[in-house]
Amino acid sequence: MQIVVVGGDVGPVADVGRELAEHGLEWRLQHVTGPDDVPAADGDAAPDVLVCASRVGASDGLAVLAGLRKRHPDAIRILLVEAGGERDVLEALTTSHRILTEPLDALALIEAVESVMELRTLLDDPGLKQAIERVGTLPAAPRQYLALTALLRDPDSTAGRIAEVVAQDPTVAARVLRLSNSAYYSGGREITDLRSAVTRLGHNTLRQLVLASEVFSAGPEADVLRDRALRISQLAGKLLAGTSADLASTAGLLAEVGLLLPPSVGVDASQATPYSVTGAYLLGLWGLPAPIVEAVAFHDRPARIRGSFWVTGAVHVAAALVNGREVDEAYLRSVGQLDRLPRWRAMAEAAAEAAG
């Protein structure tokens, strides 16, 4: 495997190369100073993995990585960010598959690359593609959510403009008003206009509600799926900190999106394709960030993902607790989180009582 690191200091890259060798991995690590030095996609040294520093000369690393994406669309893309920086993670993950903190760490690199490869292997399975083809028409991408997400990234966006986007779907608008007046948010004062509702709910809650309303909008069990999705989302977001909480919240919301599809049958017609896998495939078609797709794909078998407790683990715990299923305690023990399970159970029970 050819890994090209763009920008940053060459010293840490050399150290990572030695550590990779010590792990017995035949991964070739190359450092280049800028994007023009990255080997061509059709050459023998074409990169399988692109790692981009937070700054490449005078340029922002994400912008450099976006340009490299056009030249190397099949490469795994990893963005390095400064520890404690305020980079918009969801925005960065529209271009990169993973985000790691600087300086580059060998174990973090291994975990990131192997996780993305595992997801690609799963979603590239010919049997899965045939099963999806038999489904027929797939649900459309949530356009209102995508438009709202782009709008929320604009620092000049106003509550009025955001309310205009929400108002484009009367059903979504009604749910936003209802939630803003619920006991959890209202504080005793009734709200009757969308602009005030947008301000009260906050951007993240609004985004999740719009996404749930769009995705789980049809079918005999749409209301049940939507309510359960919101409960999983809220719990998953509480299990991680910082920007990871937003990722877990969105992934939790979409954990059961595969249930919107008819049961898919594998190539040998002997085993149904898991809804987690078909759901992940659908999210991949929609262009959602890789960690969200990965969490949906593996939330029912988190041990398949190498690394520490992150988005997939949080969604696994949240979905299991909300649905009354067994949590994979062996997995939690392996990632050093088993001692937190009693507190997480209590959180889930308290949320269920509040909702009931």
N, C-alpha and C positions, 0 to 999 in steps of 0.2 A: 504494500500500500504506500502510495506517495502522498506525503503531507507537506504542503507549502505554507510557511508562516510569512505573512506580509507585514512589514513594518516592525517597530519595536527594537529592542536590543538583541544582538545575536547571542550574547552570553547565556541567558536563560534558555534559549532554544537549544543550544548545544547540551546543556544539562538535561533537558527533557529527552533529547535523543539518546543519551547514555542510559537514562532510566528505562526507556522503552526497550532497549537492548537487554537490560537486566531482567525485564519481565518476559524475555523470550519472544518478543514480537518482532517480526520482520517488517517493520514500518520504517520507511526512509523519510527523514525529516530534512527539509531544505528551508533556509531563511533567505528572503529577498527583501530589498529595501522599499520597493514600490510595485504597483500593479503591472507596470510595463515589463518587469523582470519575471513575471510568472510564466512558466513554460506553456506553450500552445496546447490547446485541447486535443489536437490530432498528433501530438508528438509522443515519443517514448516516455518522457518525463511528465506527462500530463498529470495534474493533481487529482487525486481521489478525494482529498480533504483540503479545504482552504481555511486557514486560521488568520484572521485579520486583527491587528492591534487596534486599540481604541483611537489612536492617532497614527496616521501614515504620512510622515512629513507634515505639511500644513493642512492636510485633508482629514476630515472625519472618517473614522474607520468604517462606519456603516455605509457611507456613500461610496467608499472604495469597494466594499464587499458587494454592493448593489451593482456596480459596474462589472465586477468579476463574475457575477451571477449570469450575466448575458453571455459571457464568453465560455463559461463552464457550468451550464445549467444542471448537470448531473452530479457535480461535486457536492460533498457534504460541506456546509458552510458554518463556521464557528466565529462568533464575534467576541473579542476580549473587551472588557469594560473595566474602568477604574473602580476599585473597591469603594463603596459608599457613594458612587456616582448616582445621578438622577436620570439616567437614561430611561425612556419609555420602553418597557420590556415588550409589550404587545406590538408596538411599532417596529422594534428591532427584529422581532421574530417573524415579521412578514418577509424579511430578506434572509435571515440566518436560521439554521436549524437549532442551534444552541448558543447560549451566552455564558461565558466563563469569565471569572475575574482575573485581572492581571496581577502578577506575572503568570504565564502559562504553567500549569501544573500537570505532571505526567499522568497521575491517576485520574484527575478530572478529564483530561483529554481522552484517555482510554474509555472511561465510562460514557462520555458523550458520543464518541464515534461508534462504539459497540451498540449503544441504545438506538441510534439512528439506523444502523445497519439491520438490527433486529426488526425494527418497524418496517423498513423497506422490504425485507424478506417476506414478512407476513403479508403485506399489501400487494406485493408483486406475484403472489401465488396464482398460477393459472386457474386453479379450481375456484378460488374466490372470485376472479374476474368473470368466469362463466356463471357462477351463482348470481352475481350482481346483474349480469346481462339478462338472466331469466326473470328478474324482478320487473323489468320493463321501465316505465317512467319513474325516475327518482325525484324526491322532493327538491324544489328549487332552493338555491342559496338564500339565506335571510337578508334580502337587500336593505331593508330598513335598518337592521342591526349594523350592517357594514357601513351604511351611510352615516349612521349615528356615531359609530366608532371613529370614523374619519373626522367628523365634526367636533367631537370631544377632544381630539388631538390639537385642534386649532385654538391657540391661546386667545384669539379674538372672538371666539364664539360666545354668544349671549344666551341666557336662559330662554329668551323669546325665540331665537332661531332654533334652538334645540326643541322647544315645544312645537314649532311648526313641523319638524320632521316627525315627531311622535303623533301629531294630529293627522298625518296622512292616512293612518289606519284607525278608524273609529273604535274598533275592538281593542286595539292596544291602548289607545287613549283612555278608554273607559277603565281598563285594568290599572293603568298608572294612577288615575284619580282614586280608584277604590283602595289601592295599596297605600297611597299617601294619607288616606283618612283612616287607615286601620289603627288599632290600638298601639301597635309597635311604633308607628311614626307620627301619629297625629298630635300628641301632646294636648289634646282637648280642643283644638281650634279646627273647624271644618274648612276644607279647601275645595273650591269649586272651579278653579281655573288651572290649566295645564302648566302655565309658567310657574306658578307657586308650587305645584306638585313636583315639577322638575327640580326646583331648588330644595325642597324638603327631602326628597329621596336621595339626592346625591348622584353623581355620575355613574358610579359602579353599579349601584342597585338598579338604576334606570336602565343601564345597558343590559343587565341580566334579565330584567323583566321583559324588555322588548325582544330579546333573543328567545326567551321561553315562549312568548306570545306568538312569535312568527313560526318557530319550529314546530311547536305542539299546538297547531291551530285547527287541525281537522281530524276526523276519525271518532269512533264511538268512545274511546278512552282518552281523548285529548286532554280533558280537564284533569283527570287523575294523573296522567303522565306529567302534565305541566306543574301541578302542585308538588308532586314528588321530586321533580327535577329542581324546583326552587329550594326544597328542603335539603337535598343533597348538595346543591350549590352553596347554600349558606353555611352548612357544616364543614364542607371541604375547605372553604375559604378561611375558616377559623383555625384550621390545623397547621397552617403555614404562616410565615411572617412576611412583611414587606411586599415587594412586587410579586413574589411567588403566590401570595394569597389570591391575587386577581386571576392568575393562571388557573389555580386550583378551583376557584369559584366558577370560572367559565367551563372548565373541563367537567366539573361535577354536574353542571347544568345539562351538559350534552352526553353524559355517561350512558343514558338509555335511548339515545336518538335512533339506534338501530332497531328499536321496537316499532318504529314507524314503518319499517319495511316488512313486506310479507316474509314468512319464514323461508330462508334460502337453503337449498340443498346442495351438498358437495358434489364433486364430479362422479363419485361412485354411488351416489344416491343412497348412501347408508348412514350419513350423519349430517345433521343440520349445521349450517355455518353459524357460529355464535353471534348473537346480536351485537356484542361488543366489537367484533371484527367488521361486520357489515356497516356498523355505525361509523367506525374509524375510516373505512373506505369512503363513505359519503362525505365526511368532514374533509378528507384529503381532496376530494373533487371540489369542495367549496373553497379550498385554499386556506383553511385555518392553520394556525401555527403548529409546528411539529410536536411540541410538548403536549398540546391539547389532544391532538390526534393519537399520540402515544398513550396518554392516560386513558382515553376511551377504549383503545384497543386492548390494553392489558390490565384494566382496573379489576377484572375478575380473576387475574392470575399475576399479581404484581411481582412475584419472585422471578419472572422471566426477564425483568429489567434490572440490569446491573447498576449498582451505585447506592447512594444514600437515600433516605426517605425524602421524596420530593412530590411532585404533582401526582404521579401515578399512585403512590402510596396514600396520599391524602384522599384521593377520589375512591380508592378501594375501601378505606375505612368508612368514609361517609356513606357510600352507596350500601355497604353491608349493614351498617347500623340503621339507616333509614328504612331499609327493606327487611330488617329482622333476620338477616343471614349471619352466618358465622364469619368472623374476621379471621384472616390468615395469621394466627399468632406466631407460627414458625417464621413467617416473613418479617413480622414486626420485631421478633427477637433478633433476627439476623441484621436488622438495620438499627438496633438499639433503641426501639421505640415502644417496646411491650409495656413498660412501666406506666406509660401515658394512657393506655387503653381504658382503665377504669374512669379516668376523668373525661375521656372522649365519650364513653357510654353515658355518663351523667349529662353531658352537654346535649347529646342526641335525645335523651329522655325528656330533658327540660324543654327542648324545642318542640317535641311532639305534644307535650302537655299544653304548651302555649298555643299551638296551632289547633288543638282539639277542642 
